[in-house]
Amino acid sequence: MQQQQQNYPYTHSSKPAAQLAHLAAASVVRKPAYTQTQKFKNHFHAGAVSLSLSYAVMHPLDTLKTRMQVPGGKGIAWSAVFTRETVRLLGKGFLISSIGAGLQGGARFSFYELTKSYLLPPTSRFQTGNTPPQHPWFLPTLSPIPATAISAIIGDLASSVIKVPREVITSRLQTGYYSNIEGGVNAGYVFRAVLREEGVRGLFRGFWSTTARDCPFMVILFTTYENFKAYHTRNLQIQITSDPNYIASSPVEVKIPPMTSTLFGGISGFLAGYFTTPMDVIRTRIMTFKKSAAVITPGPTTGSIQSLKSVVDLTMTGISREMYHQATVQAAQKSVHSNAFVASMRHGQSVYSTFFVGAIPRSLWWFCVCSIFFSTYEVMKQNLMPLDYEPNATRK
């Protein structure tokens, strides 16, 4: 006991015996220590199963969102989106999306949790054993928000090697990119066609636009969710600090009830999905660009047909400029006889509707995906690697 007091000077081991007897009914569950390798494997399995399940359930809505964002898409004209062609394509890319999401989720959350464990102080003796792990001297100890943001970015970069090829194949299946091919098109055909036409680089088309979209997305998602979890922990603070083995200098991870994690995850996903919609629209247009496409550009007398390659620079900046130009032209056509104020309002509305096309379906999709994901992830993580505190549980 003397050794324990030296290692953990903030424990409540000196509390009176009567108080300790009263605290024996506290809802604290002692857990064994886990190595970093065990944690990495458990987080990989939990992330893989959870993300694969959530993507599989929400795949049809993702198809609707993707078809609204392609060049020439109908935006929020629902009557034009819900067509026979859309119904036919609802199941396209389902298998590759679900399998790829599993690998993607495993890579993302294993690296996310690993990075966070090195940037934050040791959780507590319930998970680390009687000897907390030594923090690497070359890594700073950060507060929760910056540690979560950096970990989210690293986790997303680690998963991008799987995510980008999966999204290239899935988006082309969902949009009917190879609709002129007889005999049906599957993921294998799209994979071979991309390699044949564009090489390996074709599988990673839109890599930087995807990264530019998903890094802010992950930062918003995880910082919001972790703050919700911190709020939940603060509500249990009295119960946690009353435990005789509580270490005041170490943060503690608390089990989140499924319904609570469903709500926390859903709100976090909705906010992250909405604010990163413009990057998602740009990424979709880059990934679904057809080399043989042509557009009519206005000239001094008649329209001239030019290759889309010569009109649109297939970079994030080029696509953004083209989208802004199209929005400006549409707003100008509607404001020919309007005053400056109305013209300005219509211009803003046109730009917003161009860059935020499909924002509500995307946000709802992420609300549902993150609701399913985080509730499943927390349950799986608790089963694979029990956490420090389980509210309303009987101490063993």
Secondary structure, DSSP 4 states (H G I P E B T S, - for coil): -HHHHHH-TT--TTS-HHHHHHHTTS-B-------HHHHHHHHHHHHHHHHHHHHHHHHHHHHHHHHHHSTT--TT-HHHHSSHHHHHHTTTTHHHHHHHHHHHHHHHHHHHHHHHHHHSPP--HHHH-SSPPPPPTTS----HHHHHHHHHHHHHHHHHHHHHHHHHHHHHHHTTTTTT-TT---HHHHHHHHHHHH-HHHHTTTHHHHHHHHHHHHHHHHHHHHHHHHHHHHHTHHHHHTSTT--TTS---BPPPHHHHHHHHHHHHHHHHHHTHHHHHHHHHHHT--TT-EEEE--SSS-EEEEHHHHS-SSHHHHHHHHHHHHHHHHHHHTTTS-HHHHHHHHHHHHHHHHTTTHHHHHHHHHHHHHHHHHHHHHHHHHHS--SB-TTPPP-
